[in-house]
Amino acid sequence: MKLNKKIPIALLLMLLVSKPMFAQNATNMIAENNSIGMWILVIMLVIPIIVLIGSLYLNFREQLIKNKQWNNENQEQHFYDYLKNLDKNQIKQFIKLKSKKCSGNCKEKGNCNNNKSSILILFLISTSGLFAQNNFAAEKESFFSQPGIIITIVLMIVPILLGIVYAMIKSNNALKVYFNKNKMGEAENFAAFIEKSEDHDIEDMLVKRKESLDFTLTNEELSGTEKAEDTIGILHNVSDKHEVHFTALKKKAVHKPSLAPDISKLILWYFGCAVFWLVVGTGIGEYLGIKFVSPDADHISWLSFGRLRPVHTNIVFWGWASLAMIGLGYYVVPIVSNAKIYCIKWGWIALALTNMMVVLGSLCLMSGINNGGGEFREYIWPVMALFAVALILTLANFVMTVAQRTTKEIYIANWYIVSAIIFTIIVALTAYLPFWQDGVSETIVQGYFMHSGVGMWFTLYTLGLLYYFIPQQINKPIYAYSLGIMAFWTQIIFYTIIGTHHFVFAPLPWWLQTVAIVGSAGMIIPVVAATINFTMTFKGQWHKVSTSYTLPFFLVAVVYYFIVSIQGTAEAFKFTNLIWHFTDFTVAHAHLGFYGIITFALWGGFYVVIPRLTGKEPPQHLVGVHFWLAFIGLLFYTIPLSVGATLRGLMWMEGKPFIDSVVLMFDYWLWRAIGGSLMFVSHLVFAYNFYKMTSKEVEEIDVKAEAFKILKKQLQ
Amino acid sequence: MNIFNDHKRLYLTAGALFTFLTYIVVIMPAFENQYNNLPLPGTVPLSGDAKAGKLIYIAEGCVGCHSQQVRNVEMDKMFGSRPGMASDYANIGRTSIWQNTATLMGTERTGPDLTDVGNRQPSKDWNLMHLFHPRSVVPQSIMPSYQWLFEIKENPSKTDVVVSMPAEFLNGKTGKVVAKKEALQLIAYLQSLKQTPLPDGTKPLDFLYKKPVTKDSGKGSSVGTVDGEALYAANCMSCHQANGEGLKGSFPSLKGSKVVTGENLELYVDIIMNGYDARADYGVMAAVGTNMNFTENEVAAIINYERSAWGNTGKKVTPEEIKKIMDFVKIKASASN
């Protein structure tokens, strides 16, 4: 019992010691000439040693006291205690001994010390980590900010610590050997006592005890002897064949009442166009990534980097993500309103207009007609006007559907989705309509447009989709409406005002830049609120992630939503603007956000919705291939690019020649091309999965179903 | 809560809030800046060719990799002598009825900032070669080559602008590379990109985040704090190359050059500060030193680097003696103008 009390105390001590340790080390790296930091480190070194010595001493003393008490007690009393606790075999032996009246050996064991020593070792090992952190603190401070010195010191300390631990184990063993000698004597006495004993009461008691110990279960107490039978139809798809599965089997889509064929067809067309644009758009992106590695891949004006870059970004924005989002909206908005979609025809018109915009826009950009340089604003206004009409039609359709709802409240997903469309129309009008933008005012509008394009269209809309799909796939209501409400309004307030953080230190009004930076910090509120809301919905249901082929996509989207948004806040600060602005860090950030959050969420939505519409599921192992290629590709793409961009920014700050920073990036650009290739391959797999889910290819007939069809015909 | 059960109220409130915020942070400041900023008095309007060149700059999407803004931070000092201001962009209007205003500030610097490139790299010969095949002058460059702005002619006429391009960059084609009108227009635009000087007596904005001043820089005359090699890389290498050998037919070699290793320091400093156009077999060198506002420390560092690199041997110079020559050649240059 005493032992159990000690463990938490030891753990608590370890925590107390190690926590400030780490904090101290971190600050120490930054502030080199901090003598207070040095003293704290020395104290941190001393505390674990004192704790260690103290626990050793207590342990030793406890053992001694126990041993003394033991020796002082009446030995005979011990023997009776032992006899009461003999096990089956020992009793058997005892009875044998008594019945044959011949001599034998009895064994006994008290097994407590072993545990204790192992706990001690555990504690020692864990504290040795502390030593490793600690000992170099005593060195000169300017010294151990050098990684080489730190590694050397740690390497030197490790064997010394292992030696100390080894010595402690040895001394503890020596102590035990000494105590065991005493016990051995007692064991001999006990054996002699058993042999001499003529007490029949004890014998009777032990015989009885053996009978109870001999009792075993038949394993049929509950089930009885009858054969198992499923009389209430719980089991389905029973198969006696056992095959080896190379991949984990995931749950199949739950069958839902199918949608009307006309709306089903519309949604599938939205999806089909989106998949087409995804493959085309990312194929172009892949080619652009290769151009960084091999700039002379071609010398054709229509395929030059400057013209093709906006073609890639605009296709994935409008062609892939926007069409996929609106398509999913046509599924989610009516379902959570419990109403039919207001007008299917408007959906078809909007689809045609958006596709036209992407085709025309791409051709314009490749032939050199663009809007003059604002990111995402490269399409000229006559082209963008097509999308504006499409958005207005979609908005009218969704609002009318919500107005027809049969539920009292408007589900949270519909606040986000419908508001996203309203805001995007306002954003597009502000950025495109006014012909007045001259000089710097163009840049103010540009910051607002590109940021709201991301935050008010893609993020807000996708959040709306997640508010439907995550609870639906987990089969559990969303954790908190109130968090959703807070995230909704704070997102509007903060996201709208932060566009200028793309132009920190540019010749824009300083108050506007300050507002943008403050707003970027404010974004922590909606981001944390939404993340908590989603993760708390996941809580207790995490096991469902491993048995579902859709939930991993949503989980990635939620995790990246948190990471990328907080990263965005960090990037908006003034100092980080020095390092990261103008570098590929922004490119990596954009891909983390657009791919990690938006695209993963949309894929999850596709894999949920399409099987419901067509009744066909994707090959599960290919969904796995798609997921992992995309995920690993994204990491390969973004991590090296962020690292390289950081080094590049630091180089610029040092005032190194520009061309050196280009040479520095070569390896990182190569990694980006490799990651991009993995991502592109995953899209081909995804396109194949989409084909499998929607194709009308001839399927193997279900013999049972066909047989009953024949029977039915015969009956008629 | 009632608002969440009433779609009209919910969406109208959200839309109104968003519109209000849009007005505060976009429309209002945009109007204010548009009407409260005038171009600087010294602003030179774009010439006809430069205007056409700007349209090509826009069409080719150069802004995807090249920014045009000098931020008020120390690290941007290499791209301009003063931080940019709203007035610098005040004379930029809408491009056309179809196209938006192009301030071309940009958000990415895969390549260098071009705000002041007209001062930094004014050489027409270099720009033509660079546009036709960037790697012919900057081997490490990853810029696309804009070969569709050029044509290959067997017998160029006298009015054609011929680019002397080594055969290895012609992809096996034979003939002379001739710049089309578009290439010349684009270069006219690039050459026009110069920071407008502030009116006399106006103090420019400070560059923020200055590098911490090291203790020994206070001594003034020590050349050790100025890195001649880095200055060479930033200002000279694009023409004279990293190996100092230049490019045959375009840019002379500095390796073993008589100007570099010889005794005539005055000519040497004059070339660095005021450019050179004395030899028909090479392109014109621009007034790099004057354009970049080199100090005597910087000129001395460059000279000392060039005199010790690539096997060159020459006497070391001190900033003090360079200072005297610089003052002299400055008077000479202004007199000859």
Interface residues (C-beta under 8 A of the other chain):
Chain A: K291 F292 P295 D296 H299 I300 S301 S304 F305 G306 R307 R309 P310 L365 G368 I369 N370 N371 G372 G373 G374 E375 R377 E378 I380 W381 P382 V399 V402 A403 R405 K408 E409 I410 W415 V418 S419 I422 F423 I426 V427 T430 Y432 F435 W436 Q437 D438 G439 V440 S441 E442 T443 I444 V445 Y448 M456 I485 F488 W489 I492 I493 T496 I497 G499 T500 H502 F503 V504 F505 A506 P507 L508 P509 L512 V515 F575 L578 H581 F582 T583 D584 T586 V587 W652 M653 G655 K656 P657 F658 I659 D660 V662 V663 W669
Chain B: M1 F4 N5 H7 L10 Y11 A14 G15 L17 F18 T19 L21 T22 I24 V25 V26 I27 P29 A30 F31 E32 N33 Q34 N37 I58 A59 E60 G61 C62 V63 G64 C65 S67 Q69 R71 N72 V73 E74 M75 D76 K77 M78 P83 G84 M85 A86 D88 Y89 A90 N91 I92 G93 R94 T95 I97 W98 Q99 N100 T101 A102 T103 L104 M105 G106 T107 E108 R109 T110 G111 P112 P134 R135 V138 Q140 S141 I142 M143 P144 S145 Y146 Q147 W148 N171 L208 Y209 K211 A230 A233 A234 M237
